[in-house]
Amino acid sequence: MKKILPILLIACFLIYFSSCEKDDICVEGDTPLLVIGFFDIADTATAKEVPSLRITAIDNNTVLDNDSFNDRATSPDSLSVPLRIDATNTSYAFIMDSADDAETELETGNSDTLIISYTNREAFVSRACGFVMNYDGVSIALPESANNWIQDIRIVQSTVENSNNIHVKIFH
């Protein structure tokens, strides 16, 4: 009996600790970004950089100074932008050849406004990560102007569930 008691305690101890879950550390729980690729209008298979691109968020027709992406440091052929989780659309000003005018201290360049519409869908990732927002039915509107540098937009994937692939192609 004295030999069985330690073996029984060790067995109970092993069963108890082997049934525990792993630590609650979230590794894959980010809301995906919308990936935009820029392509040549003459050769639609060729990626094309946008010189001095600046992207600024617009909220209620007001440019938000603190919400800029890709602040002219590079000329990207693709980039990722966040979509609002508290609304069904997000607006951005895409400014090609962006620069600051020394005299007026205003931004110059050719600006196109994109209105990105979608439907929000929560997705449960895990107990550690909780919920992330995915986006379905992505569509983009570009108000026409005589100065549009964006000549065409194609939705490659209308569902945004990860940031691994291009969702939207912009041709210029």
C-alpha positions in Angstrom: 0.0 0.0 0.0 2.9 2.3 0.8 4.3 1.7 -2.7 1.0 2.3 -4.5 0.3 5.7 -2.8 3.4 7.5 -4.3 2.8 6.0 -7.8 -0.9 7.1 -7.6 0.1 10.6 -6.5 2.6 10.9 -9.4 0.0 9.6 -11.9 -2.5 12.1 -10.7 0.1 14.9 -10.8 1.0 14.0 -14.4 -2.7 13.8 -15.6 -3.5 17.1 -14.0 -0.5 19.0 -15.6 -0.8 17.3 -19.0 -4.4 18.5 -19.4 -3.6 22.2 -19.0 -3.8 24.6 -22.0 -0.8 26.5 -23.4 -0.1 30.0 -22.2 -2.4 32.7 -23.5 -0.1 34.4 -25.9 -1.5 35.8 -29.1 0.7 35.3 -32.1 -1.7 35.5 -35.1 -4.4 37.9 -34.0 -4.2 41.1 -36.0 -6.9 42.6 -38.1 -5.7 42.4 -41.7 -4.7 45.4 -43.8 -5.9 46.1 -47.3 -3.0 45.5 -49.7 -2.8 47.7 -52.7 -0.5 47.1 -55.7 0.4 49.7 -58.2 0.7 48.7 -61.9 1.5 50.2 -65.3 -1.6 51.0 -67.3 0.3 50.2 -70.6 1.5 46.8 -69.3 -1.0 45.6 -66.7 1.3 42.7 -65.5 4.2 45.1 -64.6 4.4 46.7 -61.2 5.0 50.4 -61.3 6.3 52.6 -58.5 4.4 55.8 -57.6 6.9 58.7 -57.1 6.7 60.5 -53.8 3.4 58.9 -52.8 1.7 60.1 -49.6 -1.6 58.7 -48.4 -3.7 60.7 -46.0 -6.8 59.5 -44.2 -10.0 61.5 -44.8 -12.8 61.6 -42.2 -16.0 63.5 -43.1 -14.3 65.3 -46.0 -11.6 66.5 -43.6 -7.9 65.5 -44.1 -6.6 64.1 -40.9 -3.0 65.4 -40.5 -1.9 62.7 -38.1 -3.1 59.8 -40.3 -0.5 59.6 -43.1 1.0 56.5 -44.5 4.1 56.2 -46.7 5.2 59.7 -46.1 7.1 60.3 -49.3 10.2 58.4 -48.1 9.9 55.8 -50.8 8.2 55.2 -54.1 6.3 52.0 -53.5 4.8 49.5 -56.0 2.6 48.1 -53.2 1.6 49.0 -49.7 -0.9 48.2 -46.9 -3.5 50.5 -45.4 -5.9 49.9 -42.5 -9.6 50.0 -42.9 -11.9 51.4 -40.2 -13.5 48.8 -38.0 -16.2 51.3 -36.7 -17.6 52.1 -40.1 -18.4 50.6 -43.5 -16.1 52.8 -45.5 -12.7 54.4 -45.3 -11.5 57.3 -47.4 -7.9 58.1 -48.4 -6.2 60.8 -50.4 -3.5 59.3 -52.6 -1.1 62.1 -53.5 1.4 61.4 -56.2 4.5 63.7 -56.5 3.8 65.0 -52.9 5.9 67.8 -51.7 5.7 70.8 -49.4 5.5 74.3 -51.0 8.2 76.4 -49.2 6.2 79.6 -49.6 2.7 78.6 -48.6 3.7 75.5 -46.5 0.9 73.6 -48.2 1.2 70.2 -49.8 1.5 70.0 -53.5 1.0 67.1 -55.9 -1.7 65.3 -57.8 -4.3 64.0 -55.3 -7.0 61.4 -56.0 -9.5 60.4 -53.3 -10.5 56.8 -52.9 -13.6 55.7 -51.0 -13.3 52.1 -49.9 -16.6 50.4 -49.0 -17.0 47.0 -47.3 -18.9 45.0 -44.8 -17.4 44.2 -41.4 -17.3 40.7 -40.1 -15.9 39.6 -36.8 -13.9 36.4 -36.7 -12.9 34.6 -33.5 -9.2 33.7 -33.6 -8.5 32.2 -30.2 -9.1 32.8 -26.5 -5.8 34.7 -26.3 -6.3 36.8 -29.4 -10.1 37.2 -29.2 -11.8 38.6 -32.2 -10.4 40.3 -35.3 -12.2 42.2 -38.0 -12.4 40.8 -41.5 -13.9 42.7 -44.5 -16.3 41.4 -47.2 -17.5 42.9 -50.4 -14.7 45.4 -50.8 -15.4 48.0 -53.5 -13.6 51.3 -54.4 -15.0 54.5 -55.8 -12.8 57.1 -57.4 -14.6 60.4 -58.0 -13.8 61.5 -61.6 -11.7 64.5 -62.2 -9.7 65.9 -65.2 -6.5 65.5 -63.1 -6.9 61.8 -62.0 -3.5 60.1 -62.0 -5.2 56.8 -61.2 -6.6 55.5 -64.5 -8.1 52.2 -63.4 -8.9 50.2 -60.3 -9.5 46.4 -60.1 -10.5 44.4 -57.1 -8.5 41.2 -57.0 -9.9 39.8 -53.8 -13.1 41.3 -52.4 -12.6 39.6 -49.0 -9.8 40.8 -46.7 -8.9 38.0 -44.3 -5.1 38.4 -44.3 -2.4 40.7 -45.5 -0.5 38.2 -47.6 -1.8 39.0 -51.1 -2.8 42.0 -53.1 -6.5 42.8 -52.7 -6.6 45.8 -55.1 -4.7 46.8 -58.2 -4.3 50.5 -59.1 -3.2 51.3 -62.6 -1.5 54.5 -63.5 
